[in-house]
Amino acid sequence: MSEKRKPSSEIRRRLAANVKRMRTLRGHTQLQVAKLCGLPPSYIGEIEQEVVNITLANLEALAGGLGCLEMELLMPIRQPGRDPEDFLNALLTALAQ
C-alpha cells in the first residue's frame, strides 16, 4: 500500500504567507475570510499556521473569497522591499506622515 503524500513545508509556507498577506491587504479578519469562502474560521487559522493540507476545492473557495487567482496563493514568497506593491505601500505611508 502506498503512503499518503504530504505537501512540502515550502508550499505550505507559501500558501500560509500569501493567504495572510491577501487577507491583511484587504483588511479582513480570519472570520471575515471564512464567511466569504464558506469555510470554518478555525480552518483559515490552520492554513495560516501551515497545519493543514488543503484540497483543490478549498483552494478555489479561498481564492474566490479573497478575490484572487488560485495561483496567486501558491506563488513564491516575495522579498520585502523588492516588490512594486511594497514600494507603493511605503510611499503611501510616507505621504500620510
C-alpha positions, 0 to 999 in steps of 0.5 A: 500500500502506498503512503499518503503524500504530504505537501512540502513545508515550502508550499505550505509556507507559501500558501500560509504567507500569501493567504495572510498577506491577501487577507491583511491587504484587504483588511479582513479578519480570519472570520471575515475570510471564512464567511466569504469562502464558506469555510470554518474560521478555525480552518483559515487559522490552520492554513495560516499556521501551515497545519493543514493540507488543503484540497483543490476545492478549498483552494478555489473557495479561498481564492474566490473569497479573497478575490484572487487567482488560485495561483496567486496563493501558491506563488513564491514568497516575495522579498520585502522591499523588492516588490512594486506593491511594497514600494507603493505601500511605503510611499503611501505611508510616507505621504500620510506622515 
